[in-house]
């Protein structure tokens, strides 16, 4: 992630800490909410606009910079082999941990999901032993590390989730309100590398937006976002074989 990307992420987190919503900024800036979202995702944010946003939110430029310097270590959360193995072997434990990551309390999970207090506490003790959470009296939970949870592609959880994606994600009748695009191109490896970096930044932007909305109780829907490219051609394009020279 570039330094500009790090700064924008840090700025958004500073706004969250102050409970400043996009609509609040929009009102004070005299802009639409969509314009504010675009500004906070743009690398062309002017110093004048930045100063105005910091003034409205009552945060200092130096505070944002200090937070941005920590982004490299806090941005992505990777698990150990032992942690991934335990989660990969127990789908309910994995789901429970993911809900904690989303900010749900054990009490809220027990109230809203089909899990009793005995199983809930069993999971809490197990997650504490795995050093994924810090368990306090009255089932108070502190996550050991903040950041975007990323499972290794070749790890136990990553393999399981990828197999589910291959088996079910595209086996779906996409509706008009859904989004899917596909194109076949002839592209050089350097161009693919450039767009891979752009896709990575786009995914981070989406994750940051989702986290912001979750922390501010914005109505949301569970959404799967798939970005991919690989060597491929339509089957009919192999119907006529090339001559062997």
Backbone bond lengths (Angstrom), bond angles and torsions (degrees), N, CA, C in turn:
res aa  C-N    CA-C-N  psi(-1)  N-CA   C-N-CA  omega(-1)  CA-C   N-CA-C  phi
1 X - - - 1.459 - - 1.529 108.57 -
2 X 1.334 115.68 133.62 1.458 120.06 -179.69 1.520 110.53 -71.41
3 X 1.344 116.34 166.01 1.453 120.85 179.71 1.526 111.41 -64.47
4 X 1.333 116.37 -33.78 1.469 119.88 177.79 1.523 110.03 -65.76
5 X 1.343 116.20 -44.38 1.472 120.27 177.46 1.527 110.01 -59.95
6 X 1.346 116.74 -43.41 1.457 121.43 179.83 1.526 110.41 -60.52
7 X 1.325 115.91 -42.44 1.464 119.97 -178.86 1.524 110.83 -64.58
8 X 1.338 117.34 -43.76 1.467 120.38 -178.86 1.526 111.14 -64.22
9 X 1.331 116.55 -40.25 1.463 120.26 177.56 1.528 109.79 -63.72
10 X 1.342 116.30 -42.86 1.467 120.61 179.23 1.523 111.00 -63.88
11 X 1.322 117.28 -38.62 1.464 121.41 178.77 1.528 110.10 -63.26
12 X 1.325 116.55 -43.61 1.468 120.31 179.17 1.525 110.61 -62.95
13 X 1.317 116.69 -39.96 1.461 119.42 -179.62 1.532 110.95 -68.76
14 X 1.315 116.87 -35.31 1.463 119.98 176.64 1.523 110.23 -64.59
15 X 1.320 116.46 -38.13 1.469 120.38 177.44 1.525 110.41 -65.41
16 X 1.326 116.27 -40.14 1.465 120.53 178.41 1.526 110.58 -61.47
17 X 1.337 115.24 -43.71 1.467 119.54 -179.11 1.522 111.70 -60.25
18 X 1.316 116.66 -27.86 1.463 121.89 178.95 1.530 111.99 -93.07
19 X 1.358 115.76 3.11 1.466 121.27 -177.73 1.531 111.92 57.93
20 X 1.331 115.18 37.88 1.460 121.15 178.05 1.531 108.25 -93.74
21 X 1.321 117.14 117.87 1.459 122.38 179.09 1.527 110.33 -88.92
22 X 1.335 115.54 159.90 1.462 119.81 176.56 1.529 110.56 -57.76
23 X 1.322 116.14 -39.21 1.471 119.15 -178.13 1.532 110.90 -66.90
24 X 1.349 116.89 -30.55 1.465 120.17 177.09 1.523 110.69 -67.29
25 X 1.348 114.97 -44.79 1.459 119.26 177.14 1.518 110.89 -62.36
26 X 1.334 115.48 -43.39 1.463 120.31 -177.96 1.525 111.04 -58.35
27 X 1.322 115.58 -43.29 1.466 120.25 -179.10 1.521 110.97 -63.08
28 X 1.337 116.90 -44.48 1.459 120.98 -177.72 1.529 112.97 -74.45
29 X 1.338 116.01 -26.88 1.462 119.92 179.93 1.529 112.30 -89.94
30 X 1.331 116.12 -10.07 1.457 119.43 -177.42 1.507 112.47 71.22
31 X 1.346 116.36 32.39 1.465 122.35 -178.98 1.512 110.16 -123.88
32 X 1.321 116.20 169.99 1.460 120.67 174.17 1.520 108.95 -79.90
33 X 1.338 116.42 158.89 1.463 120.23 179.19 1.523 111.32 -62.20
34 X 1.343 116.41 -37.63 1.467 119.97 179.30 1.532 110.99 -65.28
35 X 1.333 116.77 -34.38 1.461 120.26 178.10 1.529 110.89 -66.41
36 X 1.325 116.37 -38.80 1.465 120.42 178.63 1.529 110.06 -64.98
37 X 1.333 116.63 -43.21 1.468 120.18 178.05 1.523 110.20 -59.49
38 X 1.333 115.90 -41.65 1.462 120.47 -179.18 1.531 110.32 -65.99
39 X 1.322 116.82 -41.39 1.467 120.91 179.63 1.523 110.67 -61.62
40 X 1.342 116.77 -42.85 1.462 120.52 -177.14 1.520 112.94 -77.54
41 X 1.328 117.04 -2.16 1.463 120.93 175.32 1.520 110.75 -113.08
42 X 1.331 116.61 1.21 1.457 121.45 -175.39 1.518 111.05 -98.47
43 X 1.323 115.52 140.38 1.462 120.28 177.47 1.532 111.48 -83.40
44 X 1.316 116.47 0.05 1.464 120.10 -178.99 1.530 111.55 -103.40
45 X 1.321 117.19 23.91 1.462 121.89 178.13 1.525 109.56 -61.53
46 X 1.332 116.33 121.37 1.462 120.19 -176.76 1.525 110.49 -77.85
47 X 1.333 115.54 157.88 1.466 120.38 178.25 1.526 110.49 -64.49
48 X 1.340 116.38 -35.56 1.463 119.92 178.84 1.523 111.06 -62.99
49 X 1.344 115.63 -44.81 1.463 120.08 179.82 1.522 110.02 -67.20
50 X 1.336 117.09 -39.50 1.460 121.13 178.81 1.533 110.52 -61.83
51 X 1.325 115.78 -44.47 1.467 120.55 179.40 1.532 110.38 -61.24
52 X 1.338 116.27 -38.75 1.458 121.13 -179.82 1.532 110.87 -66.46
53 X 1.339 116.74 -42.05 1.463 121.52 179.52 1.525 110.20 -64.76
54 X 1.324 116.76 -44.35 1.471 120.74 179.63 1.532 110.89 -62.99
55 X 1.333 116.16 -38.19 1.468 119.84 179.47 1.526 110.63 -65.08
56 X 1.327 116.54 -44.78 1.464 121.30 -179.63 1.523 110.92 -62.67
57 X 1.337 115.77 -41.63 1.468 120.67 -176.62 1.526 112.41 -84.94
58 X 1.324 116.98 -6.59 1.461 122.30 -178.44 1.531 111.13 58.80
59 X 1.323 115.15 47.91 1.464 121.40 174.82 1.520 107.69 -126.83
60 X 1.321 116.35 152.98 1.457 120.15 -178.77 1.521 110.57 -98.27
61 X 1.315 114.60 152.66 1.464 120.72 178.11 1.522 110.26 -58.59
62 X 1.334 116.81 -40.21 1.466 121.15 -177.93 1.527 111.35 -64.46
63 X 1.342 117.30 -34.32 1.465 120.72 177.65 1.526 110.51 -63.32
64 X 1.329 115.70 -42.69 1.461 120.09 -179.67 1.522 110.51 -65.07
65 X 1.344 116.14 -43.84 1.464 120.74 179.60 1.521 110.74 -61.46
66 X 1.331 116.45 -42.76 1.470 120.60 179.64 1.518 110.82 -61.02
67 X 1.324 116.99 -42.55 1.465 120.71 177.79 1.514 111.20 -65.98
68 X 1.332 116.50 -39.26 1.466 120.83 -178.84 1.517 111.49 -62.00
69 X 1.335 117.32 -32.96 1.460 120.27 179.73 1.520 112.58 -65.14
70 X 1.328 116.83 -16.87 1.458 121.02 -179.35 1.520 112.13 -95.33
71 X 1.319 117.26 -5.26 1.459 119.41 -172.47 1.521 113.50 -61.47
72 X 1.332 117.89 -37.88 1.454 119.38 -176.50 1.516 111.99 -59.35
73 X 1.352 117.09 -34.08 1.452 119.76 -177.82 1.519 112.22 -88.64
74 X 1.362 117.67 -25.05 1.458 119.92 -174.75 1.521 113.92 -102.21
75 X 1.331 116.64 -10.69 1.460 118.71 -170.97 1.527 112.11 -66.21
76 X 1.312 117.81 -47.21 1.465 121.74 -174.93 1.522 109.94 -118.37
77 X 1.313 115.47 133.95 1.462 121.32 178.90 1.521 108.73 -108.12
78 X 1.316 117.04 114.11 1.457 122.45 177.53 1.523 109.27 -107.18
79 X 1.335 116.45 144.62 1.457 121.37 -178.17 1.516 110.96 -99.64
80 X 1.329 115.90 158.91 1.463 121.07 175.45 1.528 109.39 -77.01
81 X 1.327 115.79 167.69 1.462 120.43 178.00 1.533 110.70 -58.91
82 X 1.336 116.33 -42.30 1.471 120.59 -178.93 1.529 110.61 -63.87
83 X 1.319 116.90 -42.90 1.462 120.88 -179.43 1.529 111.23 -64.62
84 X 1.330 116.19 -46.54 1.463 119.66 179.84 1.522 111.49 -64.71
85 X 1.331 117.32 -38.24 1.465 120.84 -179.52 1.524 110.46 -61.97
86 X 1.328 116.36 -44.38 1.465 120.82 -179.45 1.526 111.27 -64.19
87 X 1.313 117.12 -42.77 1.463 120.90 179.81 1.527 111.05 -71.01
88 X 1.332 116.58 -37.35 1.456 120.41 -178.96 1.516 113.23 -68.00
89 X 1.329 116.38 -25.57 1.470 120.84 -178.39 1.525 112.86 -87.20
90 X 1.325 118.13 -9.34 1.461 121.19 -176.43 1.526 109.56 -139.48
91 X 1.331 116.31 100.15 1.466 121.46 -176.02 1.528 111.70 -62.11
92 X 1.344 117.70 -36.24 1.472 120.43 -179.78 1.529 110.81 -69.11
93 X 1.327 116.51 -39.44 1.472 120.15 177.15 1.522 109.69 -63.73
94 X 1.330 117.33 -42.07 1.463 121.42 178.68 1.521 110.76 -61.29
95 X 1.340 116.68 -46.09 1.461 120.83 179.95 1.537 110.15 -62.91
96 X 1.310 116.23 -41.78 1.471 121.20 179.36 1.529 110.17 -60.60
97 X 1.325 116.36 -46.65 1.463 120.78 -179.55 1.526 110.86 -63.68
98 X 1.333 117.31 -40.76 1.459 120.71 179.89 1.533 111.07 -63.86
99 X 1.342 116.70 -35.05 1.461 119.23 177.53 1.529 111.00 -68.87
100 X 1.327 117.01 -37.20 1.467 119.84 173.83 1.530 110.00 -61.94
101 X 1.338 115.78 -41.24 1.462 120.25 178.04 1.523 111.25 -61.14
102 X 1.332 116.10 -32.22 1.463 120.69 -179.53 1.519 112.61 -79.61
103 X 1.342 116.39 -1.12 1.466 119.57 176.14 1.521 115.12 99.46
104 X 1.331 118.28 2.56 1.463 120.48 178.35 1.523 109.50 -76.69
105 X 1.309 117.09 142.36 1.456 122.06 176.04 1.534 109.25 -86.17
106 X 1.339 117.92 158.95 1.467 119.76 175.55 1.521 111.74 -56.30
107 X 1.325 116.88 -38.73 1.466 120.42 -179.61 1.524 111.25 -63.52
108 X 1.328 116.41 -40.79 1.462 120.75 179.85 1.536 110.69 -67.90
109 X 1.332 115.91 -38.96 1.463 120.09 178.64 1.526 110.40 -63.55
110 X 1.344 116.24 -45.92 1.470 120.51 179.73 1.522 111.44 -62.67
111 X 1.314 117.37 -34.15 1.463 121.53 -178.37 1.529 111.88 -75.16
112 X 1.327 116.78 -37.23 1.454 120.11 -171.04 1.528 114.43 -100.79
113 X 1.326 117.82 -13.09 1.464 120.56 -176.45 1.529 111.35 -125.06
114 X 1.310 114.70 163.73 1.462 120.96 -178.14 1.519 110.12 -82.22
115 X 1.314 114.13 75.82 1.457 121.41 177.18 1.529 107.14 -150.75
116 X 1.334 116.27 131.49 1.467 118.88 -178.84 1.520 110.67 -89.87
117 X 1.311 115.48 172.45 1.461 121.06 -174.38 1.533 111.28 -65.26
118 X 1.328 117.12 -34.94 1.470 120.06 -178.92 1.527 110.40 -63.28
119 X 1.347 116.28 -47.81 1.465 119.18 -179.91 1.525 110.08 -67.65
120 X 1.331 116.92 -37.73 1.459 121.07 179.24 1.523 110.75 -59.83
121 X 1.325 116.76 -46.27 1.463 119.84 -179.71 1.530 111.19 -67.73
122 X 1.313 116.62 -35.58 1.468 120.36 176.26 1.520 110.13 -58.95
123 X 1.338 116.50 -43.98 1.453 120.57 178.88 1.531 111.42 -66.10
124 X 1.324 116.52 -39.04 1.461 120.41 179.87 1.525 111.00 -62.67
125 X 1.341 116.04 -44.59 1.463 119.52 178.85 1.533 110.45 -63.90
126 X 1.335 116.43 -39.28 1.460 119.98 -178.83 1.533 110.65 -67.50
127 X 1.316 116.97 -42.60 1.463 120.62 179.10 1.528 111.03 -66.39
128 X 1.332 116.45 -33.56 1.456 120.52 176.91 1.523 110.21 -67.42
129 X 1.339 117.19 -43.16 1.467 120.88 177.96 1.525 111.38 -63.33
130 X 1.338 115.85 -33.08 1.465 120.41 179.25 1.527 112.45 -78.70
131 X 1.343 115.44 -1.78 1.464 121.61 179.85 1.532 112.23 64.42
132 X 1.336 115.59 30.23 1.463 120.46 176.39 1.527 111.08 -92.93
133 X 1.343 115.86 -26.73 1.461 121.17 176.96 1.518 108.89 -136.56
134 X 1.322 114.69 165.84 1.465 121.76 172.60 1.521 106.09 -115.10
135 X 1.331 117.07 111.02 1.456 122.20 -174.64 1.521 110.71 -91.02
136 X 1.334 116.11 128.22 1.459 122.61 -179.65 1.533 109.90 -116.36
137 X 1.339 117.53 168.07 1.476 120.10 178.84 1.528 111.62 -52.88
138 X 1.349 114.92 152.41 1.456 123.51 -179.25 1.534 112.01 61.99
139 X 1.335 114.54 29.97 1.471 121.51 176.68 1.522 113.07 58.03
140 X 1.328 116.17 34.57 1.450 120.05 173.00 1.524 108.18 -79.44
141 X 1.321 116.10 133.80 1.464 120.64 -173.95 1.522 111.09 -119.92
142 X 1.329 115.49 134.04 1.465 121.33 171.31 1.520 107.27 -120.93
143 X 1.330 116.25 124.47 1.450 119.86 178.07 1.522 109.73 -69.13
144 X 1.320 116.52 138.26 1.456 120.88 -176.36 1.523 112.44 -67.26
145 X 1.342 116.08 -33.29 1.456 118.92 -177.91 1.519 109.50 -146.91
146 X 1.312 116.55 135.92 1.452 121.89 177.73 1.525 109.17 -91.86
147 X 1.312 115.72 155.38 1.457 120.25 177.02 1.509 111.23 139.63
148 X 1.320 116.15 179.06 1.447 121.32 177.70 1.524 108.62 -79.77
149 X 1.313 116.22 119.97 1.461 120.70 -178.96 1.517 109.18 -73.89
150 X 1.310 116.62 121.21 1.459 121.21 -179.45 1.516 109.38 -125.72
151 X 1.328 116.09 121.37 1.460 120.90 177.45 1.520 109.74 -88.65
152 X 1.324 115.23 139.49 1.459 119.72 178.78 1.524 110.13 -64.62
153 X 1.317 116.02 136.67 1.470 121.23 -177.23 1.530 111.66 -57.28
154 X 1.345 116.73 -35.64 1.460 120.66 -177.55 1.524 112.54 -98.27
155 X 1.345 117.26 9.22 1.459 121.14 178.79 1.514 111.96 -86.99
156 X 1.335 118.11 170.57 1.473 122.10 -177.73 1.524 113.66 -56.69
157 X 1.338 116.98 -46.07 1.464 120.01 -179.19 1.523 110.22 -72.99
158 X 1.329 116.22 -43.63 1.459 119.98 -179.75 1.518 112.12 -58.51
159 X 1.327 117.09 -42.36 1.466 120.83 179.18 1.518 111.02 -63.79
160 X 1.337 116.36 -44.34 1.465 120.55 -178.82 1.529 111.19 -63.72
161 X 1.332 116.67 -44.96 1.456 120.34 -179.47 1.520 111.34 -67.02
162 X 1.344 116.79 -37.16 1.458 119.61 -179.80 1.524 110.99 -67.77
163 X 1.334 116.89 -37.93 1.463 119.86 177.84 1.531 110.31 -64.59
164 X 1.342 116.77 -39.41 1.473 119.81 176.77 1.520 110.60 -63.57
165 X 1.331 116.32 -40.37 1.456 120.43 179.67 1.524 110.90 -61.75
166 X 1.331 116.28 -47.79 1.460 120.00 -179.48 1.515 111.55 -62.54
167 X 1.332 116.70 -37.14 1.456 121.02 -173.67 1.524 113.10 -79.09
168 X 1.335 117.61 -32.16 1.463 117.84 -169.71 1.523 116.16 -124.29
169 X 1.333 118.43 -26.78 1.466 119.09 -170.95 1.527 112.19 -61.95
170 X 1.315 117.49 -46.57 1.462 120.57 -177.42 1.523 112.76 -88.17
171 X 1.336 117.22 -8.36 1.471 120.45 175.47 1.525 108.59 -84.43
172 X 1.308 115.52 70.05 1.459 121.19 -169.96 1.517 108.76 -156.65
173 X 1.315 116.80 140.52 1.453 121.88 177.96 1.535 108.04 -86.13
174 X 1.335 116.32 95.33 1.453 120.23 -176.68 1.526 111.16 -62.69
175 X 1.329 115.61 131.78 1.463 122.46 -177.72 1.531 109.71 -93.48
176 X 1.356 116.95 165.09 1.472 119.98 -179.98 1.527 113.42 -56.24
177 X 1.338 117.40 -33.56 1.459 119.51 -178.64 1.531 112.31 -80.21
178 X 1.343 117.15 -10.97 1.456 120.91 174.90 1.531 108.45 -82.09
179 X 1.310 115.68 178.82 1.467 118.72 -178.64 1.516 109.99 -138.75
180 X 1.322 116.39 125.52 1.458 121.55 173.16 1.520 108.44 -153.01
181 X 1.300 115.96 134.11 1.455 122.09 176.85 1.522 108.35 -135.61
182 X 1.322 116.61 145.82 1.456 119.76 176.39 1.513 108.58 -145.55
183 X 1.315 116.43 138.98 1.454 120.46 176.36 1.520 109.32 -145.49
184 X 1.317 116.16 152.20 1.463 122.21 178.04 1.517 107.92 -109.97
185 X 1.326 116.67 123.66 1.461 121.67 -175.07 1.524 110.85 -130.12
186 X 1.311 114.77 162.42 1.467 121.33 167.49 1.528 105.75 -107.93
187 X 1.338 115.97 108.66 1.458 121.23 -171.02 1.523 109.76 -131.94
188 X 1.334 115.58 143.39 1.463 120.22 179.85 1.521 110.88 -78.91
189 X 1.336 118.14 154.96 1.473 121.52 176.86 1.532 113.55 -55.42
190 X 1.349 120.35 -41.48 1.466 118.80 178.33 1.529 112.86 -61.74
191 X 1.337 116.59 -37.72 1.466 119.49 178.22 1.523 110.65 -66.54
192 X 1.335 117.15 -40.77 1.459 120.62 177.28 1.529 110.52 -61.64
193 X 1.321 116.71 -40.96 1.466 120.70 179.36 1.528 110.61 -63.36
194 X 1.334 116.56 -39.82 1.464 120.60 179.46 1.525 110.79 -63.16
195 X 1.356 116.13 -43.93 1.457 118.54 -177.71 1.521 112.53 -76.99
196 X 1.323 117.02 -24.50 1.462 119.25 173.31 1.526 109.57 -62.18
197 X 1.329 117.03 -42.84 1.468 120.88 177.55 1.529 110.75 -62.77
198 X 1.336 116.89 -38.15 1.463 120.32 177.90 1.527 110.80 -67.05
199 X 1.336 116.55 -40.65 1.471 120.43 177.90 1.520 110.07 -61.88
200 X 1.341 116.61 -41.64 1.469 120.31 179.46 1.526 110.40 -60.58
201 X 1.334 116.73 -42.79 1.465 120.15 179.40 1.526 110.74 -66.42
202 X 1.345 116.32 -39.82 1.459 120.31 179.02 1.526 110.99 -62.34
203 X 1.340 116.74 -41.66 1.458 120.09 179.72 1.525 110.84 -65.52
204 X 1.319 117.00 -39.41 1.460 120.45 176.99 1.530 110.94 -63.79
205 X 1.330 116.44 -39.19 1.470 120.48 177.26 1.527 110.37 -61.92
206 X 1.329 116.66 -43.99 1.463 120.98 179.64 1.525 110.90 -64.22
207 X 1.336 116.50 -42.40 1.460 120.22 179.22 1.528 110.89 -63.85
208 X 1.338 116.65 -40.81 1.455 120.42 179.89 1.532 110.33 -66.52
209 X 1.329 116.23 -40.67 1.467 120.38 177.87 1.527 110.18 -62.91
210 X 1.331 116.48 -42.04 1.463 120.75 -179.98 1.518 110.93 -64.06
211 X 1.334 116.32 -41.35 1.463 119.74 179.13 1.526 110.53 -64.05
212 X 1.321 116.54 -42.91 1.467 121.48 179.18 1.524 110.39 -59.03
213 X 1.327 117.36 -47.33 1.461 121.39 -178.61 1.521 110.85 -65.71
214 X 1.342 116.58 -38.48 1.458 119.79 178.81 1.510 112.34 -63.13
215 X 1.330 116.89 -39.33 1.455 121.23 -178.70 1.518 112.45 -74.93
216 X 1.344 116.78 -16.33 1.459 120.70 -177.82 1.526 112.21 -113.82
217 X 1.340 115.93 18.77 1.469 122.22 173.74 1.528 113.34 54.62
218 X 1.325 116.24 37.30 1.459 120.56 174.67 1.538 108.12 -76.93
219 X 1.355 119.28 134.28 1.469 120.66 177.98 1.533 110.24 -58.88
220 X 1.327 116.65 127.31 1.470 120.76 -175.81 1.528 110.49 -134.21
221 X 1.317 116.22 167.07 1.461 122.77 173.29 1.524 107.94 -127.96
222 X 1.327 117.81 144.80 1.459 121.28 176.12 1.524 108.71 -64.61
223 X 1.321 116.36 126.78 1.461 120.98 -174.09 1.523 110.08 -135.31
224 X 1.315 116.59 133.76 1.460 121.29 175.36 1.516 109.61 -99.44
225 X 1.326 116.98 127.46 1.460 121.73 179.01 1.524 108.28 -116.37
226 X 1.317 116.84 121.31 1.458 121.85 -177.43 1.522 109.26 -118.13
227 X 1.337 116.77 121.11 1.458 122.25 174.21 1.522 107.01 -118.01
228 X 1.325 117.79 128.02 1.464 119.11 -175.82 1.520 111.38 -159.11
229 X 1.310 115.42 151.34 1.469 120.52 164.41 1.520 107.83 -150.48
230 X 1.327 116.66 151.91 1.463 122.24 178.78 1.517 109.04 -161.07
231 X 1.347 118.13 162.44 1.466 119.62 174.02 1.523 109.08 -59.10
232 X 1.325 116.91 129.20 1.464 119.26 -175.18 1.519 110.00 -166.89
233 X 1.324 115.63 151.00 1.456 120.64 170.56 1.520 108.82 -149.32
234 X 1.343 116.23 155.58 1.454 120.18 177.37 1.525 109.35 -61.40
235 X 1.337 116.09 147.08 1.456 120.34 -175.63 1.526 112.35 -60.25
236 X 1.344 116.75 -33.58 1.470 118.27 -177.93 1.525 111.53 -66.89
237 X 1.339 116.40 -19.58 1.457 119.45 -178.34 1.526 111.84 -75.51
238 X 1.323 117.24 -4.50 1.468 120.15 173.77 1.508 111.46 -109.60
239 X 1.322 116.40 9.53 1.478 120.25 -177.63 1.522 111.31 -69.16
240 X 1.314 116.42 -33.88 1.465 120.97 179.02 1.517 107.56 -112.02
241 X 1.314 115.28 112.02 1.447 120.25 -174.60 1.539 110.90 -78.45
242 X 1.326 115.86 150.53 1.456 120.02 174.49 1.524 111.07 -71.28
243 X 1.329 115.65 150.39 1.451 119.71 175.81 1.526 109.91 -70.26
244 X 1.295 116.41 144.65 1.458 121.25 178.05 1.518 108.16 -86.08
245 X 1.299 116.74 120.05 1.470 120.12 -178.70 1.513 111.69 -81.94
